[in-house]
Amino acid sequence: MARKNPFANLMNDDRPDSGVAPDYTVKGASRSIITTIDELAERADKMLEGETVVELSPEVIEESFIRDRLEEDPQDFDDLVSAIREHGQTSPILVRPHPRHDSRYMVVFGHRRLKAAAVLGRNVRAVVKPISDREHVIAQGQENSARADLSFIEKATFARRLSELHYDNDSTIVMTALSVDKATLSKMMSVANMPRDILEAIGGAKLPGRDRWYELKLLLERPANLATLREVLAATDLAGLNGDARFAFVIDALTRKKTAGYARSPKTSKWVPKDKSVAKALSAEIRNDGKNYTLALKARDAVGFGEFIADSLDDLYAEYRRLMKE
């Protein structure tokens, strides 16, 4: 006997739209809805089993209405593009007819394969199924949980975004999409509800798990720690660091006793007179590191103009305060 397709009821348009497939009902707060990655992958495969695969132009397919990744690993994506270039697209993506635009589609899962096809300038192999928004997020979440190797923080952020859609009052849709129980979801939501500027500064760190992120969440519950971290982040350029390094930096900034070692990358600029005829007589280099503002005068008029400024500081500062009051 053929194995029953667990998505059969999910795809049945005649059933009442409860928003949850019967096979995914939560049975107790302490039980996981789906227990193994293999089962998740099998359920995702069932979405495509026996369906007609068509080729579509990436230009007629839009991204999912809910984002699941915080950032893309450039090397992983380059590897995917190379694999598809050499061997073709071995697994189709799932798309649905766009809910608002005729003749267009919305990707349910397979975002990276879709992007790779666009980079290669070729059509993408896809299965087209008319499904609802609720069915969309369940399928997207389960397929990503099985294959995409999303980090804990990416899953937690995905859970928060799903919760904000208010599909139900008991988070069943969120638990179903991510295949977690209520206890796990509670910690995920707790972490995902940390200040968003901090989460955005760290990004999609892969290595830290639930416990490490929960440790950070507890540290940031102290207002002094949050203020310190924001000051450090404002004074530090994290460009070029991956998510794991940014997470380690944040933890280090919160747990070391002094943060004096983190210096703002200084901003520099140059001033020259608007009158080009005297530009060779004077110029100024300006350096601002957040604590010190340095004005270095150069060229032949530097000494005389510098003394003039020094003699005029009382008047200049008084004028500055007057303007600030206004």
GUFIBA-586381 format. One record per residue: x, y, z of N, C-alpha, C, O in turn; residue in one letter; residue number from 1. Coordinates in steps of 0.05 Angstrom, whole numbers. Example, Ala and Ser with C-alpha at 12.3 -4.5 7.8 and 13.67 -1.06 7.14 Angstrom:
<pts>
  neast nnorth    nup caeast canorth   caup  ceast cnorth    cup  oeast onorth    oup type seq
    264   -114    156    246     -90    156    264    -66    156    285    -66    169    A   1
    257    -45    142    273     -21    143    258      1    157    268     23    161    S   2
</pts>
This chain:
<pts>
  neast nnorth    nup caeast canorth   caup  ceast cnorth    cup  oeast onorth    oup type seq
     17    -24      0      0       0      0     17     25      0     37     26     15    M   1
     10     44    -17     26      68    -18     23     84      8      2     84     21    A   2
     45     96     16     45     112     41     27    136     38     28    150     17    R   3
     11    141     58     -8     164     56      8    190     56     26    194     71    K   4
      0    207     38     12     234     35      3    251     58    -21    258     59    N   5
     21    259     77     12     275    100      3    303     92     -9    317    109    P   6
      8    312     67     -1     338     58    -27    336     43    -37    357     33    F   7
    -39    312     41    -63     309     25    -85    328     35    -98    341     19    A   8
    -89    329     62   -110     346     72   -102    375     71   -118    393     67    N   9
    -76    380     73    -66     408     72    -72    420     45    -77    444     44    L  10
    -71    404     24    -75     415     -3   -104    413    -12   -111    421    -34    M  11
   -122    403      5   -150     400     -2   -165    426      2   -168    435     25    N  12
   -173    438    -20   -186     465    -18   -214    463     -7   -226    484     -1    D  13
   -225    438     -4   -253     436      5   -255    436     36   -277    439     47    D  14
   -232    433     49   -233     432     78   -236    460     90   -229    479     77    R  15
   -247    462    114   -247     488    127   -219    498    131   -201    482    137    P  16
   -215    524    128   -188     535    130   -181    540    159   -184    562    170    D  17
   -172    519    173   -164     521    201   -136    532    204   -129    541    225    S  18
   -121    531    181    -94     542    182    -73    522    191    -50    528    189    G  19
    -82    497    199    -63     477    208    -71    450    196    -94    442    198    V  20
    -52    437    183    -58     410    173    -62    391    196    -48    393    216    A  21
    -82    373    195    -88     355    217    -63    338    225    -60    332    249    P  22
    -46    330    206    -23     314    213     -3    329    231     16    316    241    D  23
     -6    355    234     13     371    249      2    382    275     14    401    286    Y  24
    -19    371    285    -31     381    310    -12    379    333      2    358    336    T  25
    -10    399    349      7     398    373     -7    381    394    -31    385    400    V  26
      8    363    406     -3     344    426     12    347    452     25    328    461    K  27
     10    370    464     24     374    489     47    393    487     63    392    468    G  28
     50    410    507     70     430    506     98    419    507    117    432    498    A  29
    102    395    517    128     384    520    137    366    498    159    355    498    S  30
    120    363    477    126     345    455    133    361    430    119    381    424    R  31
    153    353    415    159     365    389    138    356    369    129    333    371    S  32
    131    373    351    112     365    331    124    346    311    112    326    304    I  33
    149    351    303    163     332    286    190    327    299    203    346    308    I  34
    198    301    300    220     295    317    247    292    303    268    294    316    T  35
    248    288    277    273     284    264    275    301    239    255    308    226    T  36
    300    307    231    305     322    207    297    305    183    286    316    163    I  37
    301    279    184    293     262    161    263    263    156    255    264    133    D  38
    247    264    177    218     266    174    211    292    162    193    294    145    E  39
    224    313    171    219     340    159    225    340    129    209    350    113    L  40
    248    329    122    255     328     93    235    312     78    228    319     55    A  41
    225    289     89    206     273     75    179    288     71    167    286     50    E  42
    171    303     91    146     318     89    149    340     68    130    346     53    R  43
    173    353     66    178     373     46    177    360     18    166    371     -1    A  44
    189    335     16    189     321    -10    160    315    -18    155    315    -42    D  45
    143    309      0    115     302     -6    101    325    -21     83    321    -36    K  46
    110    350    -15     98     372    -28    103    371    -58     87    382    -74    M  47
    125    358    -67    132     358    -95    127    331   -108    128    328   -132    L  48
    121    311    -92    118     284   -102     95    281   -122     72    289   -117    E  49
    102    270   -145     81     265   -165     71    290   -180     52    288   -195    G  50
     83    313   -175     74     337   -188     89    343   -213    112    334   -217    E  51
     77    357   -231     90     365   -256    110    387   -252    104    407   -239    T  52
    134    382   -262    155     403   -260    156    419   -285    157    408   -307    V  53
    154    445   -282    155     464   -305    180    481   -303    193    482   -282    V  54
    186    495   -324    208     514   -324    197    542   -326    181    548   -344    E  55
    206    559   -308    196     586   -306    220    606   -307    241    599   -298    L  56
    215    629   -318    235     650   -317    236    662   -289    215    668   -277    S  57
    260    665   -277    262     677   -251    249    705   -250    242    714   -228    P  58
    247    718   -273    236     745   -273    206    746   -266    196    767   -259    E  59
    192    723   -268    163     723   -262    158    712   -234    135    708   -227    V  60
    179    708   -219    176     696   -192    185    716   -171    208    726   -173    I  61
    169    722   -151    176     741   -130    183    725   -105    176    702   -102    E  62
    198    739    -87    206     726    -62    181    721    -44    160    733    -48    E  63
    185    703    -25    164     698     -5    158    723     10    174    741     13    S  64
    133    725     20    125     749     35    136    749     63    133    768     78    F  65
    150    727     71    162     726     97    191    717     94    196    696     81    I  66
    209    731    105    238     726    102    247    706    123    238    707    146    R  67
    264    686    115    274     667    135    304    669    140    314    659    160    D  68
    318    681    122    347     684    126    354    713    134    342    732    124    R  69
    374    716    151    383     742    159    405    752    140    407    776    134    L  70
    421    733    129    442     741    110    450    716     95    447    693    105    E  71
    462    720     72    470     698     55    501    694     57    516    713     57    E  72
    509    669     60    538     662     60    547    663     32    539    646     16    D  73
    565    682     25    573     685     -3    586    659    -14    582    652    -37    P  74
    603    646      2    617     622     -7    597    600    -13    599    586    -33    Q  75
    578    596      6    558     575      2    542    579    -23    536    561    -38    D  76
    535    605    -28    519     611    -52    536    607    -77    526    596    -97    F  77
    561    614    -77    578     610   -100    581    580   -106    581    572   -129    D  78
    583    564    -85    584     535    -89    559    524   -102    560    507   -119    D  79
    536    535    -93    510     526   -104    509    534   -134    501    518   -150    L  80
    517    558   -141    517     567   -169    535    549   -186    527    541   -208    V  81
    558    542   -175    577     525   -190    565    497   -194    568    485   -216    S  82
    552    486   -173    540     460   -175    517    459   -196    515    440   -212    A  83
    501    480   -196    479     480   -216    490    485   -244    479    474   -263    I  84
    511    501   -246    523     505   -272    534    479   -284    531    474   -308    R  85
    546    462   -267    559     438   -276    539    415   -279    541    399   -298    E  86
    520    412   -260    503     388   -260    474    394   -264    458    376   -266    H  87
    467    420   -266    439     427   -270    424    428   -243    436    421   -222    G  88
    400    436   -243    383     439   -219    370    412   -214    351    404   -228    Q  89
    380    397   -194    370     370   -190    344    369   -175    329    349   -177    T  90
    337    389   -160    313     389   -144    296    414   -150    307    437   -149    S  91
    270    411   -157    254     435   -164    247    451   -139    248    441   -117    P  92
    241    476   -144    231     493   -122    200    492   -122    188    482   -141    I  93
    188    502   -101    159     504    -99    150    533   -101    160    550    -86    L  94
    132    538   -120    121     565   -122     90    563   -122     79    541   -126    V  95
     78    585   -117     48     587   -118     41    610   -136     56    629   -140    R  96
     17    609   -148      8     632   -163      7    656   -145     -2    654   -122    P  97
     17    678   -155     18     702   -138    -10    710   -129    -28    712   -146    H  98
    -14    715   -103    -41     721    -93    -52    748   -103    -76    753   -100    P  99
    -35    766   -113    -45     792   -121    -39    799   -151    -51    818   -161    R 100
    -21    784   -164    -13     792   -191    -16    768   -210     -4    747   -206    H 101
    -33    771   -230    -37     750   -249    -11    746   -265      4    764   -269    D 102
     -7    721   -274     16     714   -291     42    716   -276     63    716   -289    S 103
     41    719   -250     66     719   -234     64    698   -212     42    688   -206    R 104
     87    692   -200     87     671   -179    102    681   -155    116    701   -156    Y 105
     99    667   -133    113     673   -108    127    647    -99    114    626    -98    M 106
    153    649    -93    168     625    -85    160    618    -56    159    635    -38    V 107
    155    592    -51    149     581    -24    175    572    -12    182    580     10    V 108
    189    554    -25    216     547    -17    234    542    -41    224    534    -63    F 109
    260    547    -37    279     545    -59    289    572    -68    297    576    -91    G 110
    290    591    -49    299     618    -55    328    619    -67    333    634    -86    H 111
    346    603    -56    373     603    -65    376    591    -93    392    601   -109    R 112
    361    570    -98    361     558   -125    350    578   -145    359    579   -168    R 113
    329    593   -137    318     613   -155    338    635   -161    341    643   -184    L 114
    352    644   -140    372     665   -144    395    655   -161    406    670   -178    K 115
    403    629   -157    425     618   -173    417    616   -202    433    622   -220    A 116
    392    609   -208    383     607   -236    384    635   -249    391    638   -272    A 117
    376    655   -233    377     683   -244    406    691   -250    411    704   -270    A 118
    424    684   -232    453     691   -237    463    677   -262    478    689   -277    V 119
    454    652   -266    463     637   -290    448    644   -315    455    634   -337    L 120
    427    660   -312    412     668   -336    396    645   -348    393    643   -373    G 121
    386    627   -331    370     604   -341    344    602   -326    341    613   -305    R 122
    325    587   -338    300     582   -325    304    565   -300    324    550   -297    N 123
    285    566   -281    286     550   -257    265    529   -259    242    534   -267    V 124
    272    504   -251    253     482   -250    236    485   -225    246    489   -203    R 125
    209    484   -229    191     490   -206    166    473   -208    157    465   -229    A 126
    154    469   -185    127     457   -182    109    480   -174    116    496   -156    V 127
     86    482   -187     67     504   -181     43    492   -167     30    474   -176    V 128
     37    503   -143     14     494   -127     -1    518   -116     11    536   -105    K 129
    -27    518   -119    -43     540   -107    -48    534    -78    -64    517    -71    P 130
    -35    548    -61    -37     544    -32    -42    571    -18    -37    592    -29    I 131
    -52    570      7    -59     594     22    -34    604     36    -13    591     36    S 132
    -36    628     47    -13     640     62     -5    622     85     19    618     90    D 133
    -24    611     99    -18     594    122     -3    569    114     17    561    126    R 134
    -12    556     92      1     532     82     29    540     71     47    524     73    E 135
     31    563     61     56     573     50     77    574     73     99    563     70    H 136
     71    587     95     91     590    116     97    563    129    120    559    138    V 137
     78    545    131     84     518    142    104    504    124    123    493    134    I 138
     98    504     98    116     490     79    144    503     79    164    489     79    A 139
    145    529     78    170     543     78    186    537    103    210    531    101    Q 140
    174    539    126    188     534    151    198    506    153    221    501    162    G 141
    182    486    145    190     458    148    212    451    128    230    436    136    Q 142
    210    461    104    231     455     84    258    467     93    279    454     90    E 143
    257    491    103    281     504    112    293    490    136    317    488    139    N 144
    276    482    155    285     468    178    299    442    171    318    433    184    S 145
    290    429    149    301     404    140    327    407    125    345    391    127    A 146
    329    428    109    351     429     90    369    454     91    393    452     86    R 147
    358    476     99    373     502     95    394    507    116    410    525    113    A 148
    395    491    138    415     495    159    413    523    170    434    536    174    D 149
    389    532    175    386     559    186    396    559    215    394    539    229    L 150
    408    581    223    418     583    250    395    586    269    372    592    261    S 151
    402    584    295    380     587    315    368    614    314    343    617    316    F 152
    384    635    311    373     662    311    356    667    286    337    682    287    I 153
    363    654    263    347     657    240    319    644    243    299    654    235    E 154
    320    621    256    294     607    262    278    623    282    253    626    279    K 155
    291    635    302    277     650    322    265    676    310    243    683    316    A 156
    280    689    292    270     712    279    247    706    260    228    721    258    T 157
    249    683    247    227     673    230    202    668    247    180    675    238    F 158
    206    657    270    183     652    288    170    678    297    146    680    298    A 159
    187    698    302    175     724    310    159    736    287    137    747    292    R 160
    170    735    263    155     746    240    129    731    235    109    744    229    R 161
    130    705    239    105     690    236     85    698    257     61    701    251    L 162
     94    701    282     76     708    303     63    735    299     40    739    306    S 163
     78    753    286     68     780    281     46    780    260     31    800    257    E 164
     43    758    245     22     756    225     -5    748    238    -26    751    225    L 165
     -4    739    263    -29     733    279    -47    714    264    -71    719    261    H 166
    -36    691    256    -53     671    243    -71    657    264    -93    647    256    Y 167
    -63    655    289    -78     642    309    -71    654    336    -55    672    338    D 168
    -85    644    357    -81     655    384    -63    637    401    -55    645    423    N 169
    -56    613    391    -41     595    408    -14    587    396     -1    568    405    D 170
     -5    601    375     21     597    363     24    569    349     46    560    344    S 171
      1    556    344      3     530    331     16    531    304     31    514    296    T 172
      9    552    288     20     555    261     51    558    263     65    545    248    I 173
     60    574    282     89     578    285    103    552    293    123    545    282    V 174
     91    537    312    103     512    321    103    492    299    123    477    296    M 175
     82    492    283     81     473    261    102    480    240    115    462    230    T 176
    104    505    233    123     513    212    152    507    220    168    500    203    A 177
    159    510    246    186     506    256    191    479    269    213    473    276    L 178
    169    464    273    171     437    285    184    438    312    203    424    318    S 179
    172    455    329    182     458    357    158    457    376    135    460    367    V 180
    163    452    401    142     452    421    141    480    434    156    498    428    D 181
    122    483    452    117     509    464    140    519    481    147    543    481    K 182
    154    500    495    176     508    512    199    520    495    211    540    501    A 183
    205    506    473    226     515    455    218    541    442    234    560    440    T 184
    193    543    433    184     568    420    185    591    439    192    613    431    L 185
    179    587    464    180     608    484    208    620    486    211    645    487    S 186
    229    603    486    256     614    487    264    627    461    278    648    461    K 187
    254    616    439    260     629    413    249    657    412    262    676    403    M 188
    224    659    420    211     686    419    224    705    439    226    729    433    M 189
    233    695    462    246     711    481    272    723    470    278    747    473    S 190
    287    707    455    312     716    443    305    735    420    318    756    417    V 191
    286    728    403    279     744    379    268    771    386    268    789    370    A 192
    258    774    411    247     800    419    267    818    433    260    838    444    N 193
    293    810    431    314     828    440    313    853    423    301    853    401    M 194
    326    875    431    326     899    415    335    893    386    356    880    382    P 195
    320    903    367    325     895    339    351    907    329    363    896    311    R 196
    359    930    339    384     941    330    408    924    337    427    922    322    D 197
    406    910    360    427     891    368    427    866    350    448    857    341    I 198
    403    855    345    401     832    328    411    838    300    425    822    287    L 199
    404    862    289    413     869    263    444    873    262    456    868    242    E 200
    455    884    284    484     888    285    499    861    284    520    859    273    A 201
    487    840    296    500     814    297    495    799    271    513    787    259    I 202
    470    798    262    463     784    238    460    754    242    454    745    264    G 203
    464    739    221    458     710    222    480    692    231    491    676    216    G 204
    488    696    256    510     679    267    502    650    267    479    643    275    A 205
    520    632    257    513     604    254    520    587    278    505    569    285    K 206
    542    593    291    552     575    312    537    578    339    531    557    351    L 207
    530    602    348    516     603    374    489    589    373    473    594    355    P 208
    484    572    393    459     558    395    440    573    414    444    596    422    G 209
    419    558    421    398     570    438    409    581    465    402    603    473    R 210
    426    565    478    436     573    504    453    598    503    451    615    521    D 211
    470    600    482    487     624    480    471    649    475    476    670    486    R 212
    451    646    457    434     669    452    417    677    476    412    700    481    W 213
    409    657    492    393     663    516    411    676    536    402    694    551    Y 214
    436    669    537    455     682    555    458    712    548    458    729    565    E 215
    459    717    522    460     745    513    435    760    520    436    783    529    L 216
    412    747    517    387     760    523    386    768    553    377    789    559    K 217
    396    750    570    396     756    599    415    779    605    409    796    622    L 218
    437    780    592    456     802    596    444    829    588    448    849    602    L 219
    428    829    567    417     854    557    392    863    572    382    885    568    L 220
    382    846    590    360     854    607    368    876    627    351    890    638    E 221
    394    879    632    404     900    649    407    926    632    423    926    613    R 222
    393    947    638    394     971    622    423    982    618    429    992    597    P 223
    439    979    639    467     989    637    482    974    615    498    985    601    A 224
    478    947    614    491     931    594    483    939    566    499    941    547    N 225
    457    943    563    446     950    536    458    977    527    465    981    504    L 226
    459    996    546    470    1023    539    499   1021    532    509   1034    513    A 227
    514   1004    547    543    1001    542    547    989    514    564    997    499    T 228
    531    968    508    534     954    482    528    973    459    542    973    439    L 229
    507    989    462    500    1008    440    522   1028    436    528   1036    414    R 230
    535   1037    458    556    1056    456    580   1043    442    593   1056    425    E 231
    586   1018    449    609    1004    436    604   1000    407    621   1004    390    V 232
    579    991    400    573     986    372    574   1011    355    582   1011    332    L 233
    565   1033    367    566    1059    353    594   1068    347    599   1083    329    A 234
    613   1059    364    641    1067    362    658   1047    348    683   1051    347    A 235
    646   1026    336    662    1004    325    652    997    297    628    995    293    T 236
    670    993    279    663     985    252    666    954    251    688    944    252    D 237
    643    940    248    644     911    247    643    901    218    640    876    214    L 238
    645    918    199    645     910    171    668    890    166    690    895    175    A 239
    662    869    151    682     849    145    682    826    164    695    805    158    G 240
    668    828    186    666     805    205    641    789    198    620    801    191    L 241
    642    763    200    618     747    196    601    747    222    610    758    242    N 242
    578    734    220    559     735    243    571    723    268    566    733    290    G 243
    586    701    265    598     688    289    618    707    303    619    708    327    D 244
    634    721    287    653     739    299    639    763    311    648    772    332    A 245
    618    772    299    603     795    311    590    787    337    589    802    356    R 246
    579    762    338    568     752    363    589    751    385    584    760    408    F 247
    612    740    379    634     738    398    643    765    408    648    769    431    A 248
    644    784    390    651     812    397    631    823    417    639    836    437    F 249
    605    819    412    585     830    430    587    818    458    585    832    478    V 250
    590    791    459    592     778    485    617    788    499    616    794    523    I 251
    639    791    485    664     802    497    660    830    508    669    837    529    D 252
    646    846    492    641     874    501    625    876    526    629    894    542    A 253
    607    857    530    589     857    553    602    844    578    594    850    600    L 254
    621    826    574    632     811    596    659    821    606    666    816    629    T 255
    674    835    589    699     847    599    693    871    616    673    884    612    R 256
    711    877    634    706     899    653    709    926    640    695    945    649    K 257
    726    929    620    731     955    608    725    952    578    731    932    566    K 258
    715    974    568    710     974    539    726    996    526    721   1004    503    T 259
    747   1005    540    763    1027    529    778   1019    504    787   1035    488    A 260
    782    992    502    797     983    479    782    985    453    795    983    431    G 261
    756    990    454    741     993    429    740   1022    422    725   1038    434    Y 262
    755   1030    402    756    1058    394    741   1063    369    741   1046    350    A 263
    728   1085    368    713    1093    344    733   1097    321    754   1109    324    R 264
    726   1087    298    742    1092    274    739   1122    268    717   1131    263    S 265
    761   1137    269    758    1167    267    748   1175    240    754   1163    219    P 266
    732   1196    240    722    1208    215    741   1231    208    746   1248    225    K 267
    750   1232    184    768    1253    176    756   1268    152    742   1257    136    T 268
    763   1293    151    754    1310    128    775   1333    125    793   1336    141    S 269
    772   1348    103    791    1369     98    776   1394     90    755   1393     77    K 270
    786   1417    100    774    1443     93    794   1460     78    818   1461     84    W 271
    784   1473     57    800    1493     43    782   1518     39    758   1515     37    V 272
    793   1541     36    777    1565     32    761   1564      7    769   1552    -13    P 273
    737   1575      7    720    1576    -17    733   1593    -38    730   1588    -62    K 274
    748   1613    -30    763    1629    -49    787   1614    -59    807   1611    -44    D 275
    786   1603    -83    807    1586    -93    834   1601    -96    855   1589    -96    K 276
    832   1627    -98    857    1642   -102    875   1642    -77    899   1647    -79    S 277
    863   1636    -54    879    1635    -29    881   1607    -18    889   1603      5    V 278
    872   1587    -34    871    1560    -24    899   1550    -16    902   1533      2    A 279
    920   1560    -30    947    1551    -24    957   1563      2    977   1554     13    K 280
    944   1584     11    953    1597     35    945   1583     61    957   1586     82    A 281
    923   1567     59    913    1555     84    896   1531     77    881   1531     58    L 282
    898   1510     94    880    1487     92    878   1475    120    895   1481    137    S 283
    858   1458    124    855    1446    151    847   1417    148    830   1410    132    A 284
    859   1400    164    851    1372    166    836   1368    192    846   1376    213    E 285
    812   1356    190    795    1353    213    792   1323    220    788   1307    202    I 286
    795   1317    245    793    1289    255    775   1288    278    778   1302    298    R 287
    754   1270    277    735    1267    298    732   1237    305    723   1221    289    N 288
    740   1230    330    737    1202    339    715   1199    359    713   1178    372    D 289
    697   1218    361    675    1216    380    680   1229    407    661   1237    421    G 290
    705   1231    414    712    1243    440    730   1268    435    728   1288    450    K 291
    747   1267    415    765    1289    409    760   1299    381    756   1284    362    N 292
    760   1326    379    756    1339    353    781   1355    348    786   1376    361    Y 293
    797   1346    328    823    1359    323    822   1374    297    814   1364    276    T 294
    832   1399    298    834    1416    274    863   1422    270    875   1436    286    L 295
    875   1412    248    903    1417    242    906   1435    218    897   1428    196    A 296
    917   1459    223    920    1479    202    947   1476    188    967   1471    201    L 297
    947   1479    162    971    1476    146    974   1500    127    955   1515    122    K 298
    997   1502    115   1005    1522     95   1014   1548    109   1015   1549    134    A 299
   1020   1568     94   1035    1591    104   1019   1608    124   1032   1620    142    R 300
    993   1609    122    977    1625    141    969   1609    166    953   1620    182    D 301
    978   1584    169    969    1567    190    973   1579    218    955   1579    235    A 302
    997   1589    223   1004    1600    250    987   1624    256    975   1626    277    V 303
    986   1643    238    972    1668    243    942   1663    246    930   1674    265    G 304
    930   1646    229    901    1640    232    896   1624    257    875   1627    270    F 305
    914   1606    264    911    1590    288    911   1608    313    894   1604    331    G 306
    928   1627    314    929    1646    337    903   1663    338    893   1669    359    E 307
    894   1670    314    869    1685    313    846   1669    325    829   1680    340    F 308
    844   1644    318    823    1626    328    826   1624    358    806   1626    373    I 309
    850   1619    368    854    1616    397    846   1641    412    834   1639    433    A 310
    852   1664    401    845    1689    415    815   1694    414    804   1709    430    D 311
    801   1681    395    772    1686    391    755   1664    403    731   1664    400    S 312
    767   1645    417    752    1622    427    729   1630    445    707   1618    443    L 313
    734   1649    464    712    1657    482    688   1667    466    665   1660    472    D 314
    693   1684    447    671    1696    431    658   1674    414    633   1673    411    D 315
    674   1656    402    663    1635    385    645   1616    401    624   1608    392    L 316
    655   1609    425    639    1590    442    613   1603    451    592   1590    453    Y 317
    614   1629    458    590    1643    467    570   1644    444    546   1640    448    A 318
    579   1648    419    561    1649    396    549   1621    391    526   1618    384    E 319
    566   1600    395    556    1573    392    534   1567    412    513   1555    404    Y 320
    538   1574    437    517    1569    457    492   1584    451    470   1574    456    R 321
    494   1609    442    471    1624    434    455   1610    412    430   1609    413    R 322
    469   1600    393    456    1586    371    442   1561    380    420   1554    371    L 323
    455   1546    399    443    1522    409    418   1527    425    398   1512    424    M 324
    417   1550    439    393    1557    455    370   1564    436    347   1557    442    K 325
    377   1576    414    356    1583    394    345   1559    381    327   1561    364    E 326
</pts>
